[in-house]
Amino acid sequence: MTQSPERTTLPPYAMTRISDIEIDEVLSEFDNNPREAIRNLLHDLDVLAQDRDSAVSFGFVRGTVWQRKSGRSS
């Protein structure tokens, strides 16, 4: 008897499928250099994460004071 693979529920942000055309557009933007494309995409993600950190209040979360583990102050 063959087991069927488990179905997992994707989070809402993963529901959007990125097309091969969009991937090709990103690669062509960086002269088809995948390392440069990945480097720039990771940089963009870092900028978005830093922007989130500066825009979100981390004072109280569900009635308790939330503290960062990274040691950085907001």
C-alpha positions as CSV (number, residue, x, y, z in Angstrom):
1,M,0.0,0.0,0.0
2,T,1.4,3.4,-1.0
3,Q,1.1,6.3,1.4
4,S,-0.1,9.6,0.0
5,P,2.1,12.6,0.8
6,E,0.8,14.8,3.6
7,R,-0.9,17.9,2.5
8,T,0.3,21.0,4.2
9,T,-1.6,24.3,4.5
10,L,0.4,27.1,3.1
11,P,0.4,30.5,4.9
12,P,-1.5,33.3,3.0
13,Y,1.8,34.9,1.7
14,A,2.8,31.6,0.0
15,M,-0.5,31.3,-1.9
16,T,0.7,33.6,-4.7
17,R,2.6,31.6,-7.3
18,I,5.6,33.4,-8.8
19,S,5.7,32.7,-12.5
20,D,8.8,31.7,-14.5
21,I,8.4,34.9,-16.4
22,E,8.8,36.9,-13.2
23,I,11.9,34.9,-12.3
24,D,13.4,35.4,-15.7
25,E,12.7,39.2,-15.4
26,V,14.6,39.3,-12.1
27,L,17.5,37.3,-13.6
28,S,17.7,39.5,-16.7
29,E,17.8,42.6,-14.5
30,F,21.1,41.3,-13.1
31,D,22.5,40.1,-16.4
32,N,21.4,36.5,-15.8
33,N,23.8,36.3,-12.8
34,P,21.8,34.2,-10.2
35,R,24.2,35.1,-7.3
36,E,23.8,38.8,-7.9
37,A,20.0,38.4,-8.2
38,I,19.9,36.5,-4.9
39,R,22.2,38.9,-3.2
40,N,20.0,41.8,-4.2
41,L,16.8,40.0,-3.2
42,L,18.2,39.2,0.2
43,H,19.2,42.9,0.6
44,D,15.7,43.9,-0.3
45,L,14.3,41.5,2.3
46,D,16.7,42.9,4.9
47,V,15.6,46.5,4.2
48,L,12.0,45.4,4.5
49,A,12.7,43.7,7.8
50,Q,14.5,46.8,9.2
51,D,11.6,49.0,8.0
52,R,9.2,46.6,9.9
53,D,11.3,46.8,13.0
54,S,11.2,50.6,13.0
55,A,7.4,50.8,12.3
56,V,6.1,48.2,14.8
57,S,5.8,48.9,18.5
58,F,7.3,46.1,20.5
59,G,6.1,47.4,23.9
60,F,3.3,45.1,25.0
61,V,2.4,41.8,23.4
62,R,-0.6,40.1,24.9
63,G,-0.3,41.9,28.1
64,T,3.4,41.2,28.8
65,V,6.5,43.2,28.0
66,W,8.2,41.7,25.0
67,Q,12.0,41.8,24.9
68,R,14.2,41.2,21.9
69,K,16.8,38.4,22.1
70,S,19.1,40.1,19.6
71,G,20.1,42.8,22.0
72,R,19.3,45.6,19.6
73,S,17.1,48.4,21.0
74,S,14.1,49.7,19.0
